[in-house]
């Protein structure tokens, strides 16, 4: 969909467009995705994405569907002694820029940035 009016980040723009298209066409709309202009907040958004990726890396450890591979991965993780954990921590400190803000401050910062963004004039339905 093109030529939409710009929306503010604190609105329910996707839901409003979804409802309007459903009402106009009588068809069920699975979802709507609007492009958002984050150029004024690029650094904040990129930091939030890096923080989320680090968080997801800690949660998900892909081992495939092979139960044996999963068992081996769990056994290897259990074998990490204090020295190995310290080396991993050192490696993370070398390659990951530490966040200068607390987790709560960082979440508040991205929340405010998202609320102040404006949508682009296109959406995918």
MIDOSE-1310 file (N, C-alpha, C; in nm, 2 decimals, decimal comma, always signed):
residues 125
xxxx	+0,09/-0,12/+0,00/+0,00/+0,00/+0,00/+0,09/+0,12/+0,00; +0,06/+0,22/-0,09/+0,14/+0,34/-0,10/+0,06/+0,46/-0,06; +0,13/+0,57/-0,04/+0,08/+0,70/-0,01/-0,01/+0,71/+0,11; +0,04/+0,64/+0,22/-0,03/+0,64/+0,34/+0,01/+0,77/+0,42
xxxx	-0,08/+0,82/+0,50/-0,03/+0,94/+0,58/+0,07/+0,89/+0,68; +0,17/+0,98/+0,72/+0,26/+0,94/+0,82/+0,19/+0,92/+0,95; +0,24/+0,82/+1,03/+0,19/+0,80/+1,16/+0,30/+0,82/+1,26; +0,26/+0,84/+1,38/+0,35/+0,86/+1,49/+0,38/+0,72/+1,56
xxxx	+0,49/+0,70/+1,62/+0,52/+0,57/+1,67/+0,44/+0,53/+1,79; +0,37/+0,63/+1,85/+0,29/+0,60/+1,97/+0,15/+0,56/+1,93; +0,12/+0,55/+1,80/-0,01/+0,51/+1,75/-0,02/+0,36/+1,72; -0,13/+0,31/+1,70/-0,15/+0,17/+1,66/-0,17/+0,16/+1,51
xxxx	-0,08/+0,22/+1,44/-0,09/+0,23/+1,29/-0,11/+0,10/+1,22; -0,04/+0,00/+1,25/-0,06/-0,13/+1,18/-0,20/-0,19/+1,20; -0,24/-0,18/+1,33/-0,38/-0,23/+1,36/-0,48/-0,15/+1,29; -0,47/-0,02/+1,28/-0,56/+0,07/+1,22/-0,57/+0,04/+1,07
xxxx	-0,46/+0,02/+1,00/-0,45/-0,01/+0,86/-0,52/-0,14/+0,83; -0,48/-0,24/+0,92/-0,54/-0,38/+0,90/-0,69/-0,37/+0,91; -0,74/-0,30/+1,01/-0,89/-0,29/+1,03/-0,95/-0,22/+0,91; -0,89/-0,11/+0,86/-0,94/-0,04/+0,75/-0,95/-0,12/+0,62
xxxx	-0,84/-0,20/+0,59/-0,84/-0,28/+0,47/-0,94/-0,40/+0,49; -0,95/-0,46/+0,60/-1,05/-0,56/+0,62/-1,19/-0,51/+0,60; -1,22/-0,39/+0,66/-1,35/-0,33/+0,64/-1,38/-0,30/+0,50; -1,28/-0,25/+0,42/-1,30/-0,20/+0,29/-1,31/-0,32/+0,19
xxxx	-1,24/-0,43/+0,22/-1,24/-0,54/+0,12/-1,33/-0,66/+0,17; -1,36/-0,67/+0,29/-1,43/-0,79/+0,34/-1,34/-0,91/+0,36; -1,21/-0,89/+0,33/-1,12/-1,00/+0,34/-1,04/-1,00/+0,47; -1,00/-1,12/+0,52/-0,92/-1,13/+0,64/-0,78/-1,09/+0,61
xxxx	-0,73/-1,00/+0,68/-0,59/-0,96/+0,67/-0,51/-1,02/+0,78; -0,40/-1,09/+0,74/-0,32/-1,16/+0,84/-0,23/-1,06/+0,92; -0,18/-0,96/+0,85/-0,10/-0,87/+0,92/-0,06/-0,75/+0,83; -0,01/-0,65/+0,89/+0,04/-0,53/+0,82/+0,18/-0,49/+0,88
xxxx	+0,27/-0,45/+0,80/+0,40/-0,41/+0,84/+0,43/-0,27/+0,77; +0,45/-0,18/+0,86/+0,48/-0,04/+0,81/+0,63/-0,02/+0,82; +0,69/+0,05/+0,73/+0,83/+0,09/+0,74/+0,84/+0,21/+0,83; +0,93/+0,22/+0,92/+0,95/+0,33/+1,01/+1,08/+0,40/+0,98
xxxx	+1,08/+0,53/+0,98/+1,20/+0,61/+0,96/+1,27/+0,63/+1,09; +1,38/+0,56/+1,11/+1,45/+0,57/+1,23/+1,59/+0,64/+1,21; +1,60/+0,72/+1,11/+1,73/+0,79/+1,08/+1,77/+0,88/+1,19; +1,67/+0,94/+1,26/+1,71/+1,03/+1,37/+1,75/+0,95/+1,49
xxxx	+1,72/+0,82/+1,50/+1,75/+0,74/+1,62/+1,83/+0,62/+1,58; +1,91/+0,63/+1,47/+1,98/+0,51/+1,42/+2,07/+0,45/+1,52; +2,15/+0,52/+1,59/+2,24/+0,47/+1,69/+2,17/+0,40/+1,80; +2,06/+0,45/+1,85/+1,98/+0,39/+1,96/+1,92/+0,26/+1,91
xxxx	+1,87/+0,26/+1,79/+1,80/+0,13/+1,73/+1,91/+0,03/+1,71; +2,03/+0,07/+1,66/+2,13/-0,03/+1,63/+2,18/-0,09/+1,76; +2,20/-0,01/+1,87/+2,24/-0,06/+2,00/+2,14/-0,16/+2,05; +2,01/-0,12/+2,04/+1,90/-0,21/+2,09/+1,91/-0,35/+2,01
xxxx	+1,93/-0,34/+1,88/+1,94/-0,46/+1,80/+2,06/-0,55/+1,85; +2,17/-0,49/+1,87/+2,29/-0,56/+1,91/+2,26/-0,62/+2,05; +2,20/-0,55/+2,14/+2,17/-0,60/+2,27/+2,08/-0,72/+2,26; +1,97/-0,71/+2,18/+1,88/-0,82/+2,16/+1,95/-0,94/+2,10
xxxx	+2,03/-0,92/+2,01/+2,10/-1,03/+1,95/+2,19/-1,11/+2,05; +2,26/-1,03/+2,13/+2,34/-1,09/+2,24/+2,25/-1,17/+2,33; +2,14/-1,11/+2,36/+2,04/-1,18/+2,45/+2,00/-1,31/+2,39; +1,96/-1,31/+2,26/+1,91/-1,43/+2,19/+2,02/-1,53/+2,18
xxxx	+2,15/-1,49/+2,16/+2,26/-1,58/+2,15/+2,27/-1,66/+2,28; +2,24/-1,60/+2,39/+2,25/-1,67/+2,52/+2,14/-1,77/+2,54; +2,02/-1,74/+2,47/+1,91/-1,83/+2,49/+1,91/-1,95/+2,39; +1,94/-1,92/+2,26/+1,94/-2,02/+2,16/+2,08/-2,07/+2,13
xxxx	+2,09/-2,20/+2,14/+2,22/-2,27/+2,10/+2,18/-2,38/+2,00; +2,19/-2,34/+1,87/+2,15/-2,44/+1,77/+2,23/-2,57/+1,78; +2,17/-2,68/+1,79/+2,23/-2,81/+1,79/+2,17/-2,90/+1,69; +2,07/-2,86/+1,62/+2,00/-2,94/+1,52/+1,90/-3,04/+1,59
xxxx	+1,85/-3,13/+1,52/+1,75/-3,22/+1,57/+1,81/-3,34/+1,63; +1,94/-3,36/+1,61/+2,00/-3,48/+1,66/+2,01/-3,48/+1,81; +1,95/-3,58/+1,88/+1,95/-3,58/+2,02/+2,09/-3,60/+2,08; +2,17/-3,68/+2,01/+2,31/-3,71/+2,05/+2,39/-3,58/+2,05
xxxx	+2,37/-3,50/+1,94/+2,44/-3,37/+1,93/+2,40/-3,28/+2,05; +2,27/-3,28/+2,08/+2,22/-3,20/+2,19/+2,28/-3,24/+2,32; +2,29/-3,37/+2,34/+2,35/-3,42/+2,47/+2,50/-3,39/+2,48; +2,57/-3,40/+2,36/+2,71/-3,36/+2,36/+2,73/-3,21/+2,39
xxxx	+2,64/-3,13/+2,34/+2,65/-2,98/+2,36/+2,63/-2,95/+2,51; +2,53/-3,02/+2,57/+2,50/-3,00/+2,71/+2,62/-3,05/+2,80; +2,67/-3,16/+2,76/+2,79/-3,21/+2,84/+2,91/-3,12/+2,83; +2,93/-3,06/+2,71/+3,04/-2,97/+2,69/+3,02/-2,84/+2,77
xxxx	+2,90/-2,80/+2,77/+2,87/-2,68/+2,85/+2,89/-2,70/+3,00; +2,86/-2,82/+3,04/+2,87/-2,85/+3,18/+3,02/-2,86/+3,22; +3,11/-2,89/+3,12/+3,25/-2,91/+3,15/+3,32/-2,78/+3,16; +3,26/-2,67/+3,12/+3,32/-2,54/+3,13/+3,36/-2,51/+3,27
xxxx	+3,49/-2,51/+3,30/+3,54/-2,48/+3,43/+3,55/-2,33/+3,44; +3,60/-2,28/+3,56/+3,61/-2,14/+3,58/+3,70/-2,07/+3,49; +3,81/-2,14/+3,44/+3,91/-2,08/+3,35/+3,84/-2,06/+3,21; +3,77/-2,16/+3,17/+3,70/-2,15/+3,04/+3,59/-2,04/+3,04
xxxx	+3,52/-2,03/+3,15/+3,42/-1,93/+3,16/+3,48/-1,79/+3,16; +3,60/-1,78/+3,23/+3,67/-1,65/+3,23/+3,72/-1,61/+3,09; +3,77/-1,71/+3,02/+3,82/-1,68/+2,88/+3,70/-1,64/+2,79; +3,58/-1,70/+2,81/+3,47/-1,66/+2,73/+3,42/-1,52/+2,76
xxxx	+3,43/-1,49/+2,89/+3,39/-1,35/+2,94/+3,49/-1,25/+2,88; +3,62/-1,29/+2,88/+3,72/-1,20/+2,82/+3,70/-1,18/+2,67; +3,67/-1,29/+2,60/+3,64/-1,28/+2,46/+3,52/-1,19/+2,43; +3,41/-1,20/+2,51/+3,30/-1,12/+2,49/+3,33/-0,97/+2,52
xxxx	+3,41/-0,95/+2,62/+3,45/-0,81/+2,64/+3,53/-0,75/+2,53; +3,61/-0,83/+2,46/+3,70/-0,78/+2,35/+3,61/-0,75/+2,23; +3,51/-0,83/+2,20/+3,44/-0,82/+2,07/+3,30/-0,76/+2,08; +3,25/-0,74/+2,20/+3,12/-0,67/+2,22/+3,14/-0,54/+2,30
xxxx	+3,09/-0,44/+2,24/+3,10/-0,31/+2,31/+3,00/-0,31/+2,43; +3,05/-0,29/+2,55/+2,96/-0,29/+2,66/+2,86/-0,17/+2,66; +2,75/-0,20/+2,70/+2,64/-0,09/+2,71/+2,67/+0,00/+2,83; +2,67/+0,13/+2,80/+2,70/+0,22/+2,91/+2,57/+0,25/+2,99
xxxx	+2,46/+0,19/+2,95/+2,34/+0,22/+3,03/+2,29/+0,09/+3,09; +2,22/+0,10/+3,20/+2,16/-0,02/+3,26/+2,05/-0,07/+3,17; +2,01/-0,19/+3,19/+1,91/-0,26/+3,10/+1,78/-0,18/+3,10; +1,74/-0,13/+3,22/+1,62/-0,05/+3,23/+1,63/+0,08/+3,16
xxxx	+1,74/+0,15/+3,17/+1,76/+0,28/+3,10/+1,76/+0,26/+2,95; +1,83/+0,15/+2,91/+1,83/+0,12/+2,76/+1,69/+0,09/+2,71; +1,61/+0,01/+2,78/+1,48/-0,01/+2,74/+1,39/+0,11/+2,73; +1,41/+0,20/+2,83/+1,34/+0,33/+2,83/+1,38/+0,41/+2,71
xxxx	+1,51/+0,41/+2,68/+1,56/+0,49/+2,57/+1,50/+0,44/+2,43; +1,50/+0,31/+2,41/+1,45/+0,26/+2,28/+1,29/+0,28/+2,28; +1,23/+0,27/+2,39/+1,08/+0,29/+2,40/+1,05/+0,43/+2,36; +1,12/+0,53/+2,41/+1,10/+0,67/+2,37/+1,13/+0,70/+2,23
xxxx	+1,24/+0,64/+2,18/+1,28/+0,65/+2,04/+1,17/+0,60/+1,95; +1,12/+0,48/+1,98/+1,01/+0,42/+1,90/+0,88/+0,51/+1,90; +0,85/+0,56/+2,01/+0,73/+0,65/+2,02/+0,74/+0,77/+1,94; +0,87/+0,82/+1,92/+0,89/+0,95/+1,85/+0,91/+0,93/+1,70
xxxx	+0,92/+0,81/+1,66/+0,94/+0,78/+1,51/+0,82/+0,82/+1,43; +0,84/+0,84/+1,30/+0,73/+0,86/+1,21/+0,74/+0,74/+1,11; +0,62/+0,70/+1,06/+0,62/+0,60/+0,96/+0,65/+0,65/+0,83; +0,69/+0,56/+0,74/+0,71/+0,60/+0,60/+0,57/+0,59/+0,54
xxxx	+0,56/+0,61/+0,41/+0,43/+0,62/+0,35/+0,39/+0,49/+0,28; +0,46/+0,38/+0,31/+0,43/+0,25/+0,25/+0,41/+0,15/+0,36; +0,33/+0,05/+0,33/+0,31/-0,07/+0,42/+0,29/-0,19/+0,33; +0,33/-0,30/+0,40/+0,31/-0,43/+0,33/+0,19/-0,50/+0,40
x	+0,09/-0,55/+0,32/-0,03/-0,61/+0,38/-0,03/-0,75/+0,34
